[in-house]
Amino acid sequence: MKVDAFMPSEPRFFLLQTGASLGTVSGHIFRLAIAWWCLQVTHSAATFSSLVAISVAAEIYLKPFLASFGDRFNRIKFIIVCQFAVSGIITLFCLASYLGYFNLVAITSGLVVMSAISSVREPTIMGLIPDLVAEGEVTQAISHRSTINSLIMLIGPVIAASLISLFSAGVALYISALVYASSCIAFIILWFKYDVDTVSTGEKESWFYKTKGAFKAIYHVKSELHIALISSVINLTMFPFFSVTIPYWISTELKLPATYLGAFEFSFALGLIASSLYINAFVRAWAGRLKNVLFGFVLLGSSVMAIVLMGNIYMSILLAFFCGMAFIFINVNLSTLRSTATPRNYRTRMSAMAGFLSSLANPFGVAIAGWYISLLGVVPFTVISGAVVVLIAPVILCSFHLRRALSLDEVEMKGYYEKTYPDAFYKRGQQKQDA
């Protein structure tokens, strides 16, 4: 089986990913520059953490209420509008930095608006992918996207930290603005050069009706509802594991320097890249999509438990690689199902609803992780978290809807939700339209 994750067959997808990647690089530079600027002025970690928490909460909880806009308008034009809005906000931050003007309320407001835009832009990009690649190539396109995002995860913080250390937070903000402007240009070229994505149904539906339709769709599409509920449990345990437990374990219990945490994250990112490029495609071709996903949950949970049970930091760093592999086994296959099987005029809303439900518990997971660690200790808490992930595999096997959907090949997935769950997308008795 030939897999070439770096050479997508469609130039349209290449332009989409180029624009998205430049935006992500800009985002890394922007976030670190804002963090540095904020901490330099306020000298308060509590103030900065509150600012971040507010912006993250805005992105999570606004998703289902803004997603309908991504299905209402031409997706490429809508993404361009989002890009210019964010570019304008970054420019205002640059102007404020140049003038030496720091206002915490204004900065928080700007970050909240950017988070709100991101909450609808990212699902819109995912909803556009099936329109830009040939039939049967959605999995490869999403794998390509995961590979590039993983590379950016590796180099983005390095670029941002280098710019700040060599120059200043202000200069980093200016460069962030220039990179983001390049992202806008890529999307404009995509819009002018290729005539795609004319929304054909539902343009005149109201915001309320479309938002209500998103909740209705994910409730009736049982496979997506089950995926979202399973993902929320995974995020409840894994989000605090990587953001709280591992840093605490390495710094406090193992008493090791931050370089080991960096090595752990580097190994995790390498696992993401290797799996996105070749390993996931090989396992899927050999075992099928359903077993590929099941193996991902078992591998992830087992690796998490082994990381703390081994008690050896070098083995833990190696196991982080397998955690990264497992994430791709799960995420790429489930994202392919959602993007391919969902009707075209519901893709953005379905993606946003899945993201909303799956990340709904993230803030609570982080909040309770510290309390459970202090009560149980790192090792028992992590073993319980890993065991929960492993037990997801039999739960999937108990879901007839998930078993059936994940047993389809990519061509069979096209339009699957519309044919299997018509009540999710149409009123009873309504004449079905070509979505």
C-alpha positions as CSV (number, residue, x, y, z in Angstrom):
1,M,0.0,0.0,0.0
2,K,1.5,3.3,-1.1
3,V,1.3,6.1,1.5
4,D,2.7,9.5,0.8
5,A,1.5,11.9,3.5
6,F,3.6,14.8,2.3
7,M,2.3,14.8,-1.3
8,P,-1.4,15.2,-1.3
9,S,-2.9,14.5,-4.7
10,E,-5.1,17.6,-4.7
11,P,-3.4,21.1,-5.0
12,R,-6.6,22.5,-3.5
13,F,-6.0,20.5,-0.3
14,F,-2.3,21.6,-0.4
15,L,-3.4,25.3,-0.4
16,L,-5.9,24.6,2.4
17,Q,-3.3,22.9,4.6
18,T,-0.7,25.6,3.8
19,G,-3.0,28.3,5.0
20,A,-4.0,26.3,8.1
21,S,-0.4,25.5,8.9
22,L,0.8,29.0,8.6
23,G,-2.0,30.1,10.9
24,T,-1.0,27.4,13.4
25,V,2.7,28.6,13.3
26,S,1.5,32.1,13.8
27,G,-0.6,31.0,16.7
28,H,2.3,29.4,18.5
29,I,4.4,32.6,18.2
30,F,1.4,34.8,19.1
31,R,0.5,32.8,22.3
32,L,4.1,32.7,23.7
33,A,4.6,36.4,22.9
34,I,1.4,37.4,24.6
35,A,2.3,35.1,27.6
36,W,5.7,36.8,27.9
37,W,4.3,40.3,27.5
38,C,1.6,39.6,30.1
39,L,4.0,38.1,32.6
40,Q,6.5,40.9,32.1
41,V,3.9,43.5,32.9
42,T,1.8,41.8,35.6
43,H,4.4,39.5,37.2
44,S,1.4,37.3,38.1
45,A,1.1,33.7,37.1
46,A,-2.5,33.7,38.5
47,T,-3.5,36.6,36.3
48,F,-2.1,35.0,33.2
49,S,-3.6,31.6,34.0
50,S,-7.0,33.2,34.5
51,L,-6.6,34.9,31.1
52,V,-5.8,31.6,29.4
53,A,-8.6,29.8,31.2
54,I,-11.2,32.3,30.0
55,S,-10.1,32.1,26.4
56,V,-10.0,28.3,26.4
57,A,-13.4,28.1,27.9
58,A,-14.8,30.5,25.3
59,E,-13.4,28.2,22.5
60,I,-14.9,25.1,24.0
61,Y,-18.3,26.3,25.0
62,L,-19.1,28.6,22.0
63,K,-18.5,25.8,19.5
64,P,-22.1,24.5,19.2
65,F,-23.6,27.9,19.0
66,L,-21.3,29.3,16.3
67,A,-20.8,26.2,14.2
68,S,-24.0,26.8,12.1
69,F,-22.2,29.8,10.3
70,G,-19.7,27.3,8.8
71,D,-22.6,25.4,7.2
72,R,-24.5,28.5,6.2
73,F,-22.0,30.2,3.9
74,N,-19.5,29.2,1.3
75,R,-16.9,27.6,3.5
76,I,-13.8,29.0,1.8
77,K,-15.2,32.6,1.9
78,F,-16.2,32.1,5.5
79,I,-12.7,30.9,6.5
80,I,-11.2,34.0,4.7
81,V,-13.5,36.3,6.7
82,C,-12.4,34.5,9.9
83,Q,-8.7,34.8,8.9
84,F,-9.0,38.5,8.3
85,A,-10.8,39.1,11.6
86,V,-8.0,37.3,13.5
87,S,-5.4,39.1,11.5
88,G,-7.0,42.4,12.4
89,I,-7.0,41.5,16.1
90,I,-3.3,40.5,16.0
91,T,-2.5,43.8,14.3
92,L,-4.2,45.6,17.2
93,F,-2.1,43.7,19.7
94,C,1.0,44.7,17.7
95,L,-0.1,48.3,17.8
96,A,-0.7,48.2,21.5
97,S,2.7,46.6,22.0
98,Y,4.4,49.2,19.9
99,L,2.7,52.0,21.9
100,G,3.5,50.3,25.2
101,Y,-0.2,50.1,26.0
102,F,-1.3,47.2,28.2
103,N,-4.9,46.7,29.3
104,L,-5.8,43.4,30.8
105,V,-9.5,43.7,29.9
106,A,-8.8,44.6,26.3
107,I,-6.3,41.8,25.9
108,T,-8.7,39.3,27.5
109,S,-11.5,40.5,25.2
110,G,-9.3,40.1,22.2
111,L,-8.3,36.6,23.1
112,V,-11.9,35.6,23.7
113,V,-12.9,36.9,20.3
114,M,-10.0,35.0,18.7
115,S,-11.1,31.8,20.6
116,A,-14.7,32.3,19.4
117,I,-13.5,32.6,15.8
118,S,-11.3,29.5,16.2
119,S,-14.2,27.5,17.6
120,V,-16.0,27.8,14.3
121,R,-13.1,28.1,11.9
122,E,-11.4,24.7,12.7
123,P,-14.6,22.6,12.3
124,T,-15.2,24.5,9.0
125,I,-11.8,23.5,7.7
126,M,-12.5,19.9,8.6
127,G,-15.8,20.1,6.9
128,L,-14.1,21.4,3.7
129,I,-11.6,18.6,3.4
130,P,-13.9,16.0,1.7
131,D,-14.7,18.6,-1.0
132,L,-11.0,19.2,-1.8
133,V,-9.8,15.6,-2.2
134,A,-10.8,12.7,-4.4
135,E,-13.2,10.0,-3.2
136,G,-11.4,7.6,-1.0
137,E,-8.6,10.0,0.0
138,V,-10.1,11.6,3.0
139,T,-8.2,9.4,5.5
140,Q,-4.9,10.2,3.7
141,A,-5.7,13.9,3.8
142,I,-6.5,13.9,7.5
143,S,-3.3,11.9,8.2
144,H,-1.3,14.5,6.2
145,R,-2.9,17.2,8.3
146,S,-2.0,15.4,11.5
147,T,1.6,15.0,10.3
148,I,2.0,18.6,9.6
149,N,0.3,19.7,12.8
150,S,2.6,17.3,14.8
151,L,5.7,18.9,13.1
152,I,4.4,22.3,14.0
153,M,3.9,21.1,17.6
154,L,7.6,20.3,17.6
155,I,9.0,23.4,16.0
156,G,6.4,26.1,16.8
157,P,7.4,26.6,20.4
158,V,11.1,26.6,19.5
159,I,10.6,29.3,16.8
160,A,8.5,31.4,19.2
161,A,11.0,31.1,22.1
162,S,13.9,31.8,19.8
163,L,12.2,35.0,18.4
164,I,11.5,36.3,22.0
165,S,15.0,35.5,23.3
166,L,16.8,36.9,20.2
167,F,14.6,40.0,19.9
168,S,11.6,40.7,22.1
169,A,7.9,39.7,22.7
170,G,7.0,42.8,20.6
171,V,9.0,41.7,17.6
172,A,7.6,38.2,17.9
173,L,4.1,39.7,17.7
174,Y,5.0,41.5,14.5
175,I,6.3,38.3,12.9
176,S,3.2,36.5,14.1
177,A,1.1,39.1,12.2
178,L,3.2,38.7,9.0
179,V,2.9,34.9,9.1
180,Y,-0.8,35.1,9.7
181,A,-1.1,37.5,6.7
182,S,0.6,34.8,4.6
183,S,-2.0,32.3,5.8
184,C,-4.8,34.6,4.6
185,I,-3.1,34.8,1.1
186,A,-3.1,31.0,0.8
187,F,-6.8,30.9,1.4
188,I,-7.5,33.8,-1.0
189,I,-5.6,31.9,-3.7
190,L,-7.7,28.8,-3.0
191,W,-10.8,30.9,-3.3
192,F,-9.8,32.5,-6.6
193,K,-8.2,29.5,-8.3
194,Y,-10.7,26.8,-7.5
195,D,-14.5,27.0,-7.7
196,V,-15.6,24.7,-4.9
197,D,-18.0,24.6,-2.0
198,T,-21.2,26.3,-3.1
199,V,-23.6,25.5,-0.3
200,S,-26.7,24.1,-2.0
201,T,-29.1,23.4,0.9
202,G,-30.3,25.2,4.0
203,E,-28.8,28.6,3.2
204,K,-32.0,30.4,4.3
205,E,-32.4,28.5,7.6
206,S,-32.2,30.7,10.7
207,W,-29.3,30.5,13.2
208,F,-31.6,29.1,15.8
209,Y,-32.9,26.3,13.4
210,K,-29.4,25.4,12.3
211,T,-28.1,25.3,15.9
212,K,-31.0,23.3,17.0
213,G,-30.3,21.0,14.0
214,A,-26.8,20.4,15.3
215,F,-27.9,19.2,18.7
216,K,-30.6,17.1,17.0
217,A,-28.2,15.6,14.5
218,I,-25.6,14.4,17.0
219,Y,-28.3,13.0,19.2
220,H,-29.9,10.9,16.4
221,V,-26.6,9.8,14.8
222,K,-25.8,7.2,17.5
223,S,-22.4,6.4,16.3
224,E,-21.3,10.0,16.6
225,L,-23.0,10.4,20.0
226,H,-21.2,7.3,21.3
227,I,-17.9,8.6,19.9
228,A,-18.4,12.0,21.6
229,L,-19.3,10.4,25.0
230,I,-16.3,8.1,24.8
231,S,-14.0,11.0,23.8
232,S,-15.3,13.0,26.8
233,V,-14.3,10.2,29.1
234,I,-10.9,10.0,27.4
235,N,-10.3,13.7,27.6
236,L,-11.4,13.7,31.3
237,T,-8.5,11.4,32.1
238,M,-5.9,12.1,29.4
239,F,-6.1,15.9,29.2
240,P,-5.0,16.3,32.9
241,F,-2.5,13.4,32.5
242,F,-0.5,15.4,29.9
243,S,-1.1,18.9,31.2
244,V,-0.9,18.3,35.0
245,T,0.2,14.8,36.0
246,I,3.3,14.3,33.9
247,P,4.8,17.8,34.6
248,Y,4.1,17.2,38.4
249,W,5.5,13.7,38.3
250,I,8.7,14.6,36.5
251,S,9.4,17.8,38.5
252,T,8.2,16.9,42.0
253,E,8.4,13.1,42.4
254,L,11.3,12.3,40.1
255,K,12.9,15.7,40.8
256,L,14.3,16.0,37.2
257,P,14.9,19.2,35.2
258,A,12.5,20.5,32.6
259,T,14.6,19.0,29.8
260,Y,13.1,15.6,30.6
261,L,9.6,17.0,30.2
262,G,10.7,18.5,26.8
263,A,12.1,15.0,25.8
264,F,8.8,13.4,26.8
265,E,6.8,15.8,24.7
266,F,9.2,15.5,21.8
267,S,8.8,11.7,21.9
268,F,5.0,12.0,22.0
269,A,5.1,14.3,18.9
270,L,7.4,11.9,17.1
271,G,4.8,9.1,17.8
272,L,2.2,11.4,16.2
273,I,4.3,12.0,13.1
274,A,5.4,8.4,12.6
275,S,1.8,7.1,13.0
276,S,0.4,9.7,10.7
277,L,2.9,9.0,8.0
278,Y,3.0,5.2,7.8
279,I,2.1,3.2,10.9
280,N,-1.6,4.0,11.1
281,A,-2.1,3.3,7.4
282,F,-0.3,0.0,7.7
283,V,-2.3,-1.2,10.7
284,R,-5.6,-0.1,9.1
285,A,-4.8,-2.0,5.9
286,W,-3.8,-5.1,7.9
287,A,-6.4,-5.2,10.6
288,G,-9.3,-2.9,9.4
289,R,-10.5,0.4,10.7
290,L,-12.4,-1.0,13.7
291,K,-9.5,-3.1,15.1
292,N,-7.2,-0.1,14.3
293,V,-9.3,2.1,16.7
294,L,-9.6,-0.7,19.3
295,F,-5.9,-1.2,19.3
296,G,-5.4,2.5,19.7
297,F,-7.4,2.6,23.0
298,V,-5.6,-0.5,24.4
299,L,-2.2,0.9,23.4
300,L,-2.9,4.3,24.9
301,G,-4.2,3.1,28.2
302,S,-1.5,0.4,28.6
303,S,1.3,2.9,27.8
304,V,-0.1,5.5,30.3
305,M,-0.1,2.9,33.0
306,A,3.4,1.6,32.1
307,I,4.8,5.2,32.1
308,V,4.4,5.5,35.9
309,L,4.7,1.8,36.8
310,M,8.1,1.5,35.2
311,G,9.6,4.2,37.3
312,N,12.3,4.8,34.7
313,I,12.3,8.1,33.0
314,Y,13.9,6.8,29.8
315,M,11.4,4.0,29.4
316,S,8.7,6.6,30.1
317,I,10.0,8.8,27.3
318,L,9.9,5.8,25.0
319,L,6.4,5.0,26.0
320,A,5.3,8.6,25.2
321,F,6.1,7.6,21.6
322,F,3.5,4.8,21.7
323,C,1.0,7.3,23.3
324,G,1.4,9.5,20.3
325,M,0.9,6.5,17.9
326,A,-2.2,5.5,19.7
327,F,-3.7,9.0,19.5
328,I,-3.4,8.9,15.7
329,F,-4.9,5.4,15.6
330,I,-8.0,6.8,17.3
331,N,-8.3,10.4,16.0
332,V,-7.6,9.9,12.3
333,N,-10.0,7.0,11.9
334,L,-12.8,8.7,13.9
335,S,-12.3,12.0,12.1
336,T,-12.5,10.3,8.7
337,L,-15.8,8.6,9.6
338,R,-17.3,12.0,10.7
339,S,-16.1,14.0,7.7
340,T,-17.0,11.3,5.1
341,A,-20.3,10.0,6.5
342,T,-21.9,13.3,7.5
343,P,-24.1,15.2,4.9
344,R,-22.2,18.0,3.3
345,N,-24.4,20.8,4.8
346,Y,-24.0,19.4,8.3
347,R,-20.2,18.8,8.4
348,T,-19.2,21.9,10.3
349,R,-21.9,21.5,12.9
350,M,-21.3,17.8,13.4
351,S,-17.5,18.4,13.8
352,A,-18.1,21.3,16.2
353,M,-20.7,19.4,18.3
354,A,-18.4,16.4,18.5
355,G,-15.5,18.7,19.6
356,F,-17.8,20.4,22.1
357,L,-19.1,17.3,23.8
358,S,-15.7,15.6,23.8
359,S,-13.9,18.5,25.5
360,L,-16.8,19.5,27.7
361,A,-15.2,17.9,30.8
362,N,-11.6,19.2,30.1
363,P,-11.7,22.1,32.6
364,F,-13.2,19.8,35.3
365,G,-10.6,17.1,34.6
366,V,-7.8,19.6,35.2
367,A,-9.5,21.0,38.3
368,I,-10.0,17.6,40.0
369,A,-6.7,16.1,38.9
370,G,-4.7,17.9,41.5
371,W,-7.1,16.9,44.3
372,Y,-7.0,13.2,43.3
373,I,-3.2,13.2,43.0
374,S,-2.9,14.6,46.5
375,L,-5.4,12.0,47.8
376,L,-4.2,8.9,45.9
377,G,-0.7,9.8,44.7
378,V,0.5,10.0,41.1
379,V,0.8,6.2,40.4
380,P,-2.6,5.0,41.6
381,F,-4.3,8.0,39.9
382,T,-2.5,7.3,36.6
383,V,-3.1,3.6,36.7
384,I,-6.9,4.2,37.2
385,S,-6.8,6.7,34.3
386,G,-5.1,4.3,32.0
387,A,-7.4,1.4,33.0
388,V,-10.4,3.6,32.1
389,V,-8.9,4.1,28.6
390,V,-8.3,0.4,28.1
391,L,-11.9,-0.4,29.1
392,I,-13.2,1.9,26.3
393,A,-12.4,-0.9,23.8
394,P,-15.0,-3.4,25.1
395,V,-17.5,-0.5,25.3
396,I,-17.0,0.2,21.6
397,L,-17.6,-3.5,20.9
398,C,-20.9,-3.2,22.8
399,S,-22.1,-0.4,20.5
400,F,-23.7,-1.9,17.4
401,H,-23.8,1.5,15.7
402,L,-20.0,2.1,16.2
403,R,-19.1,-1.4,15.1
404,R,-21.1,-1.1,11.9
405,A,-19.8,2.4,11.0
406,L,-16.1,1.6,11.7
407,S,-16.4,-1.6,9.6
408,L,-17.1,0.3,6.4
409,D,-14.4,1.3,4.0
410,E,-14.0,4.9,3.1
411,V,-16.1,4.7,-0.1
412,E,-18.9,3.0,1.7
413,M,-18.8,5.8,4.4
414,K,-19.8,8.5,2.0
415,G,-23.4,9.5,2.8
416,Y,-23.7,6.7,5.4
417,Y,-25.2,8.9,8.1
418,E,-27.8,10.4,5.8
419,K,-29.0,6.9,4.7
420,T,-28.8,5.3,8.1
421,Y,-30.1,8.2,10.3
422,P,-32.4,10.3,8.0
423,D,-34.3,11.6,11.1
424,A,-31.2,13.4,12.2
425,F,-31.1,15.6,9.1
426,Y,-34.7,15.8,7.8
427,K,-38.1,16.5,9.3
428,R,-40.5,13.6,9.2
429,G,-42.1,13.4,5.8
430,Q,-39.7,16.0,4.3
431,Q,-38.5,15.3,0.8
432,K,-34.8,14.5,1.0
433,Q,-32.5,16.9,-0.8
434,D,-29.1,16.3,-2.2
435,A,-26.8,17.3,0.6
